[in-house]
Amino acid sequence: MKKLILLFTVIFAFSSCEQSKEDIIFPTSTGTINEILVVIKGNDWEGKVGDELRTVFGEHQVGLPQPETILSVTQVDPTGFASFMRNSKSILVLEKGAKESFSIKENKYSKPQVVMFITAKDEAGFIKVIQQKSKEIIKTFQALDIKKMQRHFAKNKLDDSKYKTTKNLGLSLTIPKIFKTVDDTGEFLWLRQHLKSGIARGDGSNNILIYALPLEDEATVAENITKMRDAIGEKYIPGSDEGMYMITEQAYAPFTFDAEIDGKKAYETRGKWEVKNDFMAGPFINYTIVDKKNNRLIVFEGFTYAPSVNKRDFIFELEAIGKSLKIK
């Protein structure tokens, strides 16, 4: 009998331990989008290792009118990495160890959170790992912010089924209710969010365009994106006077990259727009999706008008919305 009681006691204790691990309630992570916390000793931060990190994170985001880094970085010494600091959503920790290594842990101190660890025995080792993993580090931190932004938008999202265009095209997206309708023809949708804070020349705006085009030659899609968006701008995005309409900035060619949206081949294009014969301008991000099943191109574009303020985070919000697109 005593053995039986002991057995049940052990089983109960073990199951309680397992359950407690599953039921741990993590604090909500802190930090703004495109911001990371680097945990590194002060002398390393001021030396060659810090220089390498500043080179990686100091790279400028393409397609913006003013130079803005891809990520903003805050540094803290390991002795100060405690309490609320551990709740930061994006953390990179550099620590001394016998051999070089790189690892990623999710939700270690808070949720949602990504904590990356770089271990090396000396300066050269740290620099080597940083160079090898720089693209993965940036991609992982940005993916976390995209998901965080999409979850935030999903809490108060528009009913996209009420729009003629998304209904006709069979699309769904996670768009916050703060966006208002400018035009919805059934073939072309234009939504706008007004931006006020810190903008000098009146109200600025974040804008979303959605439309479809015939898929004529898949091999030439990328090279024709500028031509396609200029034709749409002339047809649907007028300026203040006759003969004015939105075009791709003529002084600089946009940047186009391979992408994937809803599991389908796509192209991501970043550049600057301007109004023909006017002085209005700003950055845009365009996703052109190859929908082979329906022999068409689905286009999502976000563009920002925000004079005299930084625009990286505005474009990032539009990126998060564009990456939420689903073809029903």
C-alpha positions, -999 to +999 in steps of 0.1 A: +000+000+000+028+024+009+045+016-024+012+024-043+008+057-025+045+066-033+039+057-069+009+080-072+028+108-054+056+106-079+032+105-109+013+135-095+045+155-089+058+147-123+026+156-141+023+188-121+058+198-130+050+191-167+018+211-166+034+240-149+059+243-177+031+244-203+010+268-182+038+294-177+024+328-184+050+349-202+049+387-199+040+406-231+072+416-250+081+452-253+098+473-280+087+491-312+089+476-347+123+475-364+141+479-331+165+454-315+184+452-283+221+441-285+236+427-253+273+431-255+301+444-233+309+481-237+345+477-248+334+451-275+306+475-286+331+503-290+356+481-308+357+460-340+328+438-330+305+468-325+317+482-358+307+450-376+273+451-359+268+487-369+277+479-405+251+451-406+223+469-389+232+503-403+224+492-439+199+516-454+165+504-464+161+507-502+134+529-518+132+556-491+137+593-499+160+598-469+186+574-456+170+552-429+186+520-414+168+487-418+168+482-380+174+505-351+198+492-324+201+498-287+231+484-268+232+473-232+260+457-211+254+422-198+254+436-163+224+457-171+205+430-190+179+422-163+144+428-153+123+446-179+152+446-204+147+409-208+111+415-221+123+432-253+108+414-283+141+413-303+173+405-285+208+396-298+232+384-271+270+381-276+288+361-250+323+345-247+326+308-251+350+280-260+338+277-296+318+297-322+281+291-323+248+307-332+214+298-319+178+312-318+153+308-290+117+319-291+097+333-261+126+328-237+117+357-214+085+371-229+060+365-257+062+370-287+100+372-286+131+361-305+165+359-286+196+351-307+229+340-291+263+344-307+291+327-289+328+330-297+361+330-278+376+362-293+369+392-315+377+375-347+353+347-339+324+371-332+330+390-364+331+357-384+297+346-370+281+380-375+292+380-411+279+345-417+246+350-401+238+387-408+211+380-434+194+354-412+195+377-382+178+406-400+153+383-418+143+366-385+138+398-366+118+414-394+096+383-397+088+386-360+078+422-364+056+414-395+037+388-375+034+412-345+020+439-368-004+415-384-018+403-351-022+439-340-042+447-372-063+416-369-077+428-336-096+456-354-096+447-390-118+458-419-143+434-434-127+431-468-158+412-481-177+446-483-154+458-511-165+451-546-129+448-558-116+422-532-149+403-536-146+402-574-110+392-573-114+366-545-089+382-521-087+387-484-063+408-464-057+419-428-063+457-430-069+479-399-102+498-398-083+531-397-082+529-435-110+546-454-123+541-490-111+564-517-123+544-547-137+509-552-147+502-588-149+464-587-116+463-606-095+487-585-095+495-548-079+525-531-078+528-494-063+557-473-051+562-438-045+598-427-012+605-409-010+637-389+018+635-362+049+655-370+040+661-407+047+697-417+028+702-450-007+693-438-019+658-434+001+629-448-013+595-457-006+558-460-024+543-491-033+508-504-040+499-540-054+465-551-060+454-586-055+426-612-039+425-646-038+398-673-008+374-671+005+377-707+042+366-704+055+354-671+091+358-682+086+396-686+066+404-654+094+419-634+107+441-661+072+455-668+062+464-632+072+501-636+052+504-669+022+487-653+021+509-622+025+540-643-005+531-664-026+525-633-014+558-618-025+577-649-059+560-649-067+561-612-044+584-592-049+620-603-030+650-591-045+684-582-047+697-618-052+683-652-022+664-666-010+655-631-010+618-619+011+594-600+041+579-617+073+561-607+101+586-600+120+590-632+154+600-617+160+566-600+150+531-610+131+511-583+145+479-568+128+445-575+133+413-556+119+378-558+092+372-532+065+348-522+029+358-512+003+332-502+027+304-514+028+319-549+057+334-569+057+372-565+080+402-570+086+429-544+094+463-558+105+492-536+111+527-550+098+563-550+067+577-566+061+612-577+032+632-593+038+642-629+042+679-632+040+685-595+063+683-564+045+656-544+065+624-539+072+595-515+081+558-512+061+528-523+062+490-519+046+469-546+038+431-546+030+417-580+018+381-575+017+355-603-016+338-601-011+312-628-043+293-619-064+323-629-040+335-656-036+369-640-014+391-619-026+403-585-011+436-575-009+450-540+007+484-536+013+506-506+026+541-508+032+569-483+030+606-484+046+620-452+067+652-459+096+660-435+093+628-413+110+593-415+089+569-435+105+535-428+079+523-403+050+536-424+062+514-453+068+485-430+031+486-419+021+485-456+045+456-461+028+437-432-006+442-448+006+432-483+021+400-469-013+391-453-029+388-487-047+355-495-062+344-528-094+325-520 
